Amino acid sequence: MDRQQEFVLRSIEERDIRFVRLWFSDVLGGLKSVAIAPAELEGAFSEGIGFDGSSIEGLARRSEADMIARPDPSTFQVLPWRGDGGSAGTARMFCDVLTPDGEPALADSRNVLKRTLSRAAEKGFTFYTHPEIEFYLFRGTPADSVGDGRTDPVHPPVPVDTMGYFDHVAGGATHDFRRAAIAMLEAMGISVEFSHHEAGPGQNEIDLRYADALTTADNVMTFRTVVKEVALQQGVYASFMPKPLADQPGSGMHTHLSLFEGDRNAFHEPGAKYELSATARHFIAGLLRHAPETTLITSQFVNSYKRLWGGSEAPSDIAWGHNNRSGLVRVPMYKPGKAQSARVEHRGIDAAANPYLAYAVLLAAGLKGVEEEYPLAEGVDEDVALLSGAERRAMGIGQLPASLDHAISLTEGSELVAETLGESMFEHVLRNKRAEWVDYRAQVTPFELRRFLSWL
């Protein structure tokens, strides 16, 4: 037994932990959990906990259903919303999903990211990420808006306030919410850098401090759970739906990316334009060239494309610029004397993405650009949305897929995404997304009824 495992077992005894939740993700980024008693944990470390993988979205076929969840002791944290008032506590750990013979499961989202990080490590790189996560707070419950899904009419959700970007109201619901959520995140060892009210009514943003990509992805999964728990405690509900309100901004998860070689930021080159190294420029070129085929992973739901094409700084154009928020990739302003801060921001990921898969495909795309030394076109200084079609074509600016169906068609032939996800997960993602599109296409929407029913 290693020291981390011993630390976990000792902490559980000292802190009177009665339940240990083992967490992992399905292919869509949904959190899965099984609780075990502390007496079972030593066996879980050595042998794992068996479960039916065919019952988890995209994890295994029925003929290969047996799977094992083995906890990663480095992710141990006590859940601060459990065990208050002197009652016994609950802790959690993320798991690696294995086959019965102990091999990493190919369709485990966390393993997909670990494989891609290993590829980067073989080239001497560590991949760091810093997400800015947006979400809405609404009154009531989701059932108040969607009804029974059959006969009850659908009503737009009601935001908890009518505030806008950076607004501060003493005693406001979102101010108190953010304070409580951040306190809970920090109690779990997740550092928060910034928080503020976003542009939409009831919309918030909380930015997590940079970390290696695997830690960040684990933190994003925890973040979503914490935000929803705090919302329930305060009598509201939180949604990471990419575009819940038709006339308001969508919720993204803009993520800052950088590669390090040891302690040196591989994206920084003193004296270069924008202080960007050749590695950084090739990485950006990889992100842009492979954007059409990776968008299905970074924007995975039919609703995601209403965010991308809904304006409000959501990117629909495949362009980059220095300190320009209108394109897919932004190079933030360099801070003199702070080489470690050189980075690029990818603005296409939405708040509902599976963070393990999203970071895996972005890293794979960037590394491809570095390996093959993709050339990078000149950055765009203007607001890309204001350019004409002719101007876009002259500048070589393409566009992201306009719908889930379009994204599927672009990803189907992608060698990069297939290689990154692995064959079984790649095929499942395509099957799942095709089924979602077929279901969506069959709907008769309120828009159609309002526009056509009495006229036609």
LINSUL-V44244 format. One record per residue. N is the residue number from 1. PHI is phi in degrees with one decimal (none if undefined). NEAR is the number of other ideal C-beta (glycine too) atoms within 8 Angstrom. D_FIRST is the distance of its C-alpha to the first C-alpha in Angstrom with 1 decimal. Layout:
BEGIN
((N & PHI & NEAR & D_FIRST) (N & PHI & NEAR & D_FIRST))
END
This chain:
BEGIN
((1 & none & 6 & 0.0) (2 & -84.5 & 6 & 3.8) (3 & -65.9 & 5 & 6.8) (4 & -63.2 & 9 & 8.3) (5 & -63.2 & 11 & 6.3) (6 & -62.7 & 9 & 6.8) (7 & -61.3 & 10 & 10.2) (8 & -62.4 & 12 & 11.0) (9 & -63.1 & 11 & 10.5) (10 & -67.8 & 8 & 12.5) (11 & -62.7 & 12 & 15.0) (12 & -62.2 & 12 & 15.7) (13 & -69.8 & 9 & 16.6) (14 & -68.8 & 6 & 18.6) (15 & -102.1 & 9 & 20.5) (16 & 54.4 & 8 & 21.3) (17 & -81.7 & 15 & 20.0) (18 & -103.5 & 8 & 21.2) (19 & -134.5 & 12 & 20.8) (20 & -121.7 & 15 & 18.3) (21 & -93.6 & 12 & 20.1) (22 & -100.9 & 16 & 18.7) (23 & -109.1 & 12 & 21.1) (24 & -155.8 & 14 & 22.3) (25 & -113.2 & 13 & 25.8) (26 & -85.5 & 12 & 28.5) (27 & -64.1 & 15 & 30.8) (28 & -85.4 & 9 & 33.2) (29 & 91.7 & 15 & 30.6) (30 & -74.0 & 7 & 30.7) (31 & -80.6 & 10 & 27.7) (32 & -111.7 & 9 & 26.0) (33 & -148.9 & 8 & 24.0) (34 & -135.0 & 9 & 22.5) (35 & -101.2 & 8 & 21.5) (36 & -127.8 & 11 & 19.0) (37 & -78.6 & 8 & 18.6) (38 & -54.8 & 11 & 15.7) (39 & -64.6 & 5 & 15.2) (40 & -91.2 & 9 & 14.5) (41 & -70.5 & 14 & 11.8) (42 & -61.1 & 10 & 8.7) (43 & -67.8 & 7 & 10.7) (44 & -64.8 & 14 & 11.7) (45 & -64.0 & 11 & 8.4) (46 & -86.3 & 6 & 8.2) (47 & -120.0 & 7 & 12.0) (48 & 83.5 & 9 & 13.7) (49 & -116.2 & 12 & 16.9) (50 & -76.0 & 6 & 20.1) (51 & -156.4 & 10 & 23.4) (52 & -86.2 & 8 & 26.8) (53 & -66.1 & 13 & 26.9) (54 & -71.8 & 10 & 30.6) (55 & -89.6 & 6 & 31.2) (56 & -104.0 & 12 & 29.7) (57 & -50.7 & 8 & 32.2) (58 & 78.4 & 11 & 32.0) (59 & -85.0 & 13 & 28.6) (60 & -158.0 & 12 & 29.6) (61 & -81.0 & 7 & 32.7) (62 & -60.9 & 6 & 33.3) (63 & -74.0 & 4 & 33.1) (64 & -131.5 & 9 & 29.5) (65 & -73.5 & 11 & 28.5) (66 & -67.2 & 10 & 25.1) (67 & -135.3 & 16 & 22.4) (68 & -128.7 & 14 & 18.7) (69 & -104.4 & 15 & 17.5) (70 & -114.6 & 13 & 13.8) (71 & -67.8 & 14 & 13.2) (72 & -95.8 & 9 & 12.7) (73 & -63.2 & 12 & 11.0) (74 & -68.6 & 5 & 13.4) (75 & -101.0 & 10 & 16.2) (76 & -63.8 & 12 & 15.6) (77 & -150.5 & 10 & 19.0) (78 & -82.4 & 13 & 21.1) (79 & -78.7 & 12 & 24.2) (80 & -72.4 & 8 & 27.1) (81 & -91.1 & 9 & 29.6) (82 & -120.3 & 9 & 27.8) (83 & 89.8 & 11 & 27.8) (84 & -72.3 & 7 & 30.8) (85 & 75.3 & 4 & 33.2) (86 & 88.6 & 3 & 30.8) (87 & -80.5 & 6 & 29.4) (88 & -62.5 & 8 & 25.8) (89 & -93.9 & 13 & 23.9) (90 & -130.3 & 14 & 22.4) (91 & -120.6 & 15 & 19.7) (92 & -138.9 & 14 & 19.0) (93 & -141.3 & 15 & 16.7) (94 & -78.6 & 13 & 18.0) (95 & -118.6 & 14 & 16.9) (96 & -95.6 & 13 & 17.3) (97 & -95.0 & 15 & 19.5) (98 & -123.2 & 13 & 18.9) (99 & -80.8 & 11 & 21.3) (100 & -58.8 & 7 & 20.6) (101 & -90.8 & 4 & 19.8) (102 & 87.8 & 6 & 17.0) (103 & -84.4 & 6 & 19.4) (104 & -57.9 & 11 & 20.0) (105 & -69.0 & 13 & 23.0) (106 & -63.3 & 9 & 26.0) (107 & -98.3 & 12 & 27.5) (108 & -83.1 & 12 & 24.5) (109 & -56.8 & 15 & 26.1) (110 & -63.8 & 16 & 23.0) (111 & -68.9 & 12 & 22.4) (112 & -59.0 & 15 & 26.1) (113 & -66.9 & 15 & 25.7) (114 & -61.9 & 11 & 22.6) (115 & -61.6 & 11 & 24.6) (116 & -69.6 & 13 & 27.6) (117 & -64.6 & 13 & 25.6) (118 & -65.0 & 8 & 24.4) (119 & -60.8 & 10 & 28.1) (120 & -64.7 & 13 & 29.0) (121 & -63.2 & 9 & 26.3) (122 & -62.4 & 6 & 27.8) (123 & -95.8 & 9 & 31.0) (124 & 89.8 & 6 & 29.6) (125 & -106.2 & 11 & 29.7) (126 & -113.5 & 9 & 27.5) (127 & -101.9 & 13 & 29.0) (128 & -110.5 & 13 & 29.6) (129 & -139.6 & 13 & 31.1) (130 & -144.4 & 14 & 32.9) (131 & -91.0 & 14 & 34.2) (132 & -113.5 & 12 & 37.2) (133 & -103.2 & 13 & 36.9) (134 & -106.7 & 12 & 40.1) (135 & -162.4 & 12 & 40.7) (136 & -109.1 & 15 & 43.5) (137 & -113.0 & 16 & 43.8) (138 & -122.9 & 16 & 46.3) (139 & -77.4 & 8 & 48.0) (140 & 73.6 & 10 & 47.7) (141 & -132.5 & 5 & 45.4) (142 & -56.2 & 9 & 45.2) (143 & -62.8 & 7 & 47.3) (144 & -65.0 & 9 & 50.1) (145 & -95.9 & 11 & 50.4) (146 & -96.7 & 7 & 49.7) (147 & 61.0 & 11 & 51.2) (148 & -92.8 & 5 & 50.6) (149 & 79.1 & 5 & 50.7) (150 & -126.5 & 5 & 53.8) (151 & -107.2 & 4 & 56.8) (152 & -70.5 & 8 & 55.9) (153 & -68.4 & 4 & 56.8) (154 & -90.6 & 7 & 54.1) (155 & -113.9 & 7 & 54.5) (156 & -60.2 & 6 & 53.0) (157 & -64.5 & 14 & 50.3) (158 & -104.7 & 8 & 51.5) (159 & -63.5 & 14 & 49.7) (160 & -76.3 & 11 & 49.0) (161 & -152.8 & 11 & 51.3) (162 & -120.0 & 4 & 53.8) (163 & -78.0 & 10 & 52.5) (164 & -129.1 & 8 & 52.0) (165 & -58.5 & 7 & 50.2) (166 & 66.0 & 6 & 49.1) (167 & -64.4 & 7 & 51.2) (168 & -128.3 & 7 & 50.4) (169 & -127.0 & 8 & 51.8) (170 & -57.7 & 5 & 51.1) (171 & 76.0 & 5 & 49.5) (172 & -66.1 & 10 & 49.1) (173 & -61.0 & 10 & 46.7) (174 & -73.7 & 13 & 44.7) (175 & -62.3 & 12 & 44.5) (176 & -64.4 & 10 & 43.0) (177 & -62.6 & 15 & 40.7) (178 & -60.6 & 12 & 39.3) (179 & -61.7 & 8 & 38.7) (180 & -68.0 & 11 & 36.8) (181 & -66.0 & 12 & 34.7) (182 & -65.7 & 11 & 33.9) (183 & -60.2 & 8 & 32.9) (184 & -71.2 & 13 & 30.5) (185 & -62.1 & 14 & 29.0) (186 & -69.0 & 10 & 28.6) (187 & -65.1 & 8 & 26.9) (188 & -98.1 & 12 & 24.2) (189 & 81.2 & 6 & 24.0) (190 & -101.3 & 10 & 26.4) (191 & -80.2 & 7 & 29.1) (192 & -108.9 & 12 & 32.7) (193 & -95.4 & 7 & 35.4) (194 & -140.7 & 8 & 38.5) (195 & -154.2 & 9 & 39.9) (196 & -167.3 & 9 & 43.5) (197 & -75.0 & 13 & 45.8) (198 & -92.8 & 11 & 46.5) (199 & -71.8 & 8 & 49.9) (200 & -83.1 & 11 & 49.9) (201 & -63.2 & 10 & 50.7) (202 & 74.2 & 12 & 47.6) (203 & -95.6 & 16 & 45.5) (204 & -128.1 & 15 & 42.8) (205 & -133.9 & 12 & 40.5) (206 & -128.8 & 14 & 37.3) (207 & -104.9 & 12 & 35.8) (208 & -88.0 & 17 & 32.2) (209 & -67.2 & 8 & 31.3) (210 & -62.2 & 9 & 30.5) (211 & -157.8 & 11 & 26.9) (212 & -61.6 & 10 & 25.4) (213 & -63.5 & 13 & 26.5) (214 & -67.5 & 10 & 23.2) (215 & -61.4 & 8 & 22.7) (216 & -60.4 & 17 & 26.4) (217 & -62.1 & 13 & 26.3) (218 & -59.8 & 11 & 23.6) (219 & -65.7 & 11 & 25.7) (220 & -64.0 & 13 & 28.8) (221 & -61.0 & 14 & 27.4) (222 & -66.4 & 13 & 26.5) (223 & -55.2 & 13 & 29.9) (224 & -61.0 & 10 & 31.8) (225 & -67.0 & 9 & 30.2) (226 & -61.6 & 13 & 30.8) (227 & -59.7 & 13 & 34.4) (228 & -68.7 & 10 & 35.2) (229 & -64.5 & 10 & 33.8) (230 & -63.9 & 14 & 35.9) (231 & -59.1 & 12 & 38.9) (232 & -61.1 & 8 & 38.7) (233 & -62.0 & 8 & 38.5) (234 & -98.3 & 10 & 41.7) (235 & 77.0 & 4 & 43.6) (236 & -128.3 & 12 & 43.6) (237 & -135.2 & 11 & 41.7) (238 & -106.0 & 12 & 40.1) (239 & -134.7 & 11 & 40.5) (240 & -101.3 & 11 & 39.1) (241 & -54.7 & 10 & 41.8) (242 & -59.2 & 16 & 43.1) (243 & -145.1 & 12 & 46.8) (244 & -78.8 & 9 & 47.4) (245 & -122.5 & 11 & 50.8) (246 & -62.2 & 6 & 53.5) (247 & -103.0 & 3 & 55.3) (248 & -129.8 & 10 & 52.3) (249 & -62.4 & 11 & 49.7) (250 & -82.2 & 14 & 46.6) (251 & -108.6 & 19 & 43.0) (252 & -105.9 & 14 & 41.2) (253 & -135.1 & 15 & 37.9) (254 & -52.0 & 10 & 39.2) (255 & -129.8 & 15 & 36.4) (256 & -85.5 & 13 & 36.6) (257 & -123.9 & 15 & 35.0) (258 & -155.1 & 13 & 34.4) (259 & -111.9 & 17 & 32.9) (260 & -118.1 & 11 & 31.6) (261 & -111.5 & 8 & 31.3) (262 & 65.9 & 5 & 29.0) (263 & -93.2 & 3 & 30.7) (264 & -98.6 & 8 & 34.0) (265 & -74.1 & 11 & 35.3) (266 & -71.1 & 12 & 36.5) (267 & -87.8 & 13 & 38.9) (268 & -105.3 & 13 & 40.9) (269 & -139.5 & 9 & 43.8) (270 & -58.6 & 6 & 46.2) (271 & 87.4 & 4 & 49.8) (272 & -75.6 & 8 & 49.2) (273 & -58.6 & 4 & 50.6) (274 & 59.5 & 7 & 48.6) (275 & 62.9 & 11 & 46.3) (276 & -92.1 & 12 & 44.6) (277 & -76.8 & 11 & 43.4) (278 & -61.8 & 7 & 44.1) (279 & -59.5 & 10 & 40.5) (280 & -63.4 & 15 & 40.9) (281 & -66.9 & 10 & 44.3) (282 & -65.2 & 14 & 43.0) (283 & -63.1 & 16 & 40.1) (284 & -60.4 & 15 & 42.6) (285 & -60.2 & 13 & 44.8) (286 & -65.9 & 15 & 41.9) (287 & -59.0 & 16 & 41.3) (288 & -72.5 & 13 & 45.1) (289 & -62.6 & 10 & 45.8) (290 & -97.3 & 14 & 43.0) (291 & -58.1 & 14 & 43.6) (292 & -57.6 & 10 & 45.7) (293 & -86.8 & 12 & 43.1) (294 & -92.3 & 15 & 40.1) (295 & -63.6 & 15 & 41.8) (296 & -59.6 & 16 & 41.0) (297 & -87.8 & 15 & 37.3) (298 & -80.2 & 14 & 38.0) (299 & -136.6 & 17 & 40.7) (300 & -94.5 & 13 & 39.7) (301 & -113.3 & 9 & 42.1) (302 & -59.9 & 9 & 45.8) (303 & -71.6 & 10 & 46.2) (304 & -59.8 & 14 & 44.5) (305 & -79.4 & 14 & 47.6) (306 & -76.4 & 11 & 49.7) (307 & -71.6 & 15 & 47.7) (308 & -60.0 & 15 & 48.0) (309 & -106.3 & 9 & 51.7) (310 & -100.6 & 10 & 52.5) (311 & 75.1 & 6 & 53.1) (312 & 56.1 & 8 & 51.9) (313 & 71.3 & 8 & 50.1) (314 & -75.0 & 13 & 48.1) (315 & -84.7 & 11 & 48.3) (316 & -119.1 & 9 & 50.2) (317 & -106.7 & 14 & 51.2) (318 & -88.6 & 11 & 49.2) (319 & -145.4 & 14 & 50.0) (320 & -132.4 & 14 & 48.5) (321 & -162.1 & 14 & 50.0) (322 & -85.7 & 9 & 49.5) (323 & 57.3 & 8 & 49.1) (324 & -114.0 & 14 & 50.6) (325 & -92.7 & 7 & 49.1) (326 & -94.7 & 13 & 51.2) (327 & -104.2 & 15 & 49.4) (328 & -72.3 & 14 & 46.0) (329 & -122.2 & 14 & 44.5) (330 & -117.9 & 13 & 45.3) (331 & -101.4 & 13 & 44.8) (332 & -62.5 & 10 & 44.6) (333 & -60.2 & 5 & 46.8) (334 & -72.9 & 9 & 45.4) (335 & -95.1 & 6 & 44.9) (336 & -53.1 & 4 & 46.5) (337 & 82.0 & 4 & 44.2) (338 & -122.3 & 7 & 41.0) (339 & -60.5 & 10 & 39.9) (340 & -67.2 & 6 & 36.5) (341 & -88.8 & 9 & 38.2) (342 & -63.2 & 13 & 39.9) (343 & -165.3 & 11 & 38.8) (344 & -125.7 & 16 & 40.3) (345 & -112.8 & 12 & 40.4) (346 & -96.8 & 13 & 40.3) (347 & -104.3 & 14 & 42.3) (348 & -90.2 & 13 & 42.2) (349 & -73.6 & 14 & 38.9) (350 & -102.0 & 15 & 39.6) (351 & -69.7 & 12 & 37.7) (352 & -102.6 & 12 & 36.9) (353 & -68.3 & 14 & 35.3) (354 & -73.4 & 12 & 31.8) (355 & -65.2 & 13 & 30.3) (356 & -64.4 & 13 & 27.8) (357 & -74.2 & 15 & 30.7) (358 & -61.5 & 14 & 33.2) (359 & -69.2 & 16 & 31.3) (360 & -65.0 & 14 & 30.4) (361 & -72.7 & 16 & 34.1) (362 & -67.5 & 15 & 35.4) (363 & -63.1 & 14 & 33.1) (364 & -61.6 & 15 & 34.2) (365 & -65.5 & 15 & 37.8) (366 & -64.6 & 14 & 37.6) (367 & -63.0 & 14 & 35.9) (368 & -60.1 & 13 & 38.6) (369 & -63.4 & 16 & 41.2) (370 & -69.0 & 13 & 39.7) (371 & -61.8 & 7 & 39.3) (372 & -99.5 & 7 & 42.9) (373 & 52.3 & 8 & 44.3) (374 & -57.3 & 10 & 45.9) (375 & -74.9 & 5 & 48.9) (376 & -111.2 & 9 & 49.0) (377 & -65.9 & 7 & 52.3) (378 & -63.2 & 3 & 53.7) (379 & -69.9 & 10 & 52.3) (380 & -104.5 & 13 & 54.4) (381 & -92.9 & 6 & 55.8) (382 & -80.6 & 8 & 57.7) (383 & -69.5 & 7 & 56.6) (384 & -60.8 & 14 & 55.8) (385 & -63.2 & 8 & 56.9) (386 & -90.4 & 5 & 60.4) (387 & -76.6 & 10 & 60.9) (388 & -77.0 & 5 & 63.2) (389 & -59.2 & 5 & 62.2) (390 & -65.2 & 6 & 64.2) (391 & -65.5 & 8 & 62.6) (392 & -61.2 & 12 & 59.1) (393 & -64.1 & 8 & 60.1) (394 & -64.2 & 6 & 61.6) (395 & -92.4 & 10 & 58.4) (396 & 70.8 & 6 & 56.3) (397 & -92.4 & 12 & 54.5) (398 & -89.9 & 8 & 53.1) (399 & -130.0 & 9 & 51.9) (400 & -71.4 & 15 & 48.8) (401 & -56.3 & 13 & 49.2) (402 & -91.1 & 8 & 51.4) (403 & -155.6 & 8 & 49.8) (404 & -61.0 & 15 & 46.8) (405 & -60.3 & 8 & 49.0) (406 & -63.2 & 10 & 49.8) (407 & -62.9 & 14 & 46.1) (408 & -58.3 & 13 & 45.2) (409 & -63.1 & 8 & 48.0) (410 & -79.4 & 13 & 46.8) (411 & -84.9 & 15 & 43.1) (412 & -52.9 & 7 & 44.0) (413 & -100.3 & 6 & 44.9) (414 & -84.7 & 11 & 42.2) (415 & -67.9 & 6 & 40.4) (416 & -64.2 & 13 & 38.2) (417 & -68.5 & 15 & 37.0) (418 & -61.4 & 10 & 36.6) (419 & -67.0 & 8 & 34.5) (420 & -70.8 & 11 & 32.3) (421 & -77.1 & 13 & 31.7) (422 & 92.0 & 12 & 31.6) (423 & -58.4 & 7 & 34.3) (424 & -66.5 & 9 & 33.1) (425 & -69.3 & 14 & 32.4) (426 & -57.5 & 11 & 35.6) (427 & -65.6 & 8 & 37.7) (428 & -67.5 & 11 & 36.3) (429 & -57.0 & 15 & 37.0) (430 & -63.1 & 11 & 40.6) (431 & -61.8 & 8 & 41.1) (432 & -62.9 & 12 & 40.0) (433 & -72.3 & 13 & 42.1) (434 & -62.7 & 9 & 45.1) (435 & -64.5 & 8 & 45.0) (436 & -62.4 & 11 & 44.8) (437 & -66.6 & 12 & 47.8) (438 & -62.6 & 8 & 49.7) (439 & -62.1 & 8 & 49.2) (440 & -66.7 & 9 & 50.2) (441 & -63.2 & 7 & 53.2) (442 & -79.2 & 5 & 54.5) (443 & -75.5 & 6 & 54.8) (444 & -100.1 & 4 & 58.1) (445 & -87.9 & 6 & 57.4) (446 & -55.9 & 6 & 59.4) (447 & -58.5 & 6 & 60.5) (448 & -65.3 & 9 & 62.2) (449 & -65.2 & 9 & 63.8) (450 & -64.3 & 7 & 65.2) (451 & -82.1 & 7 & 66.6) (452 & -113.6 & 8 & 67.9) (453 & -59.2 & 8 & 68.5) (454 & -84.1 & 3 & 71.9) (455 & -86.0 & 5 & 73.0) (456 & -92.8 & 3 & 72.5))
END
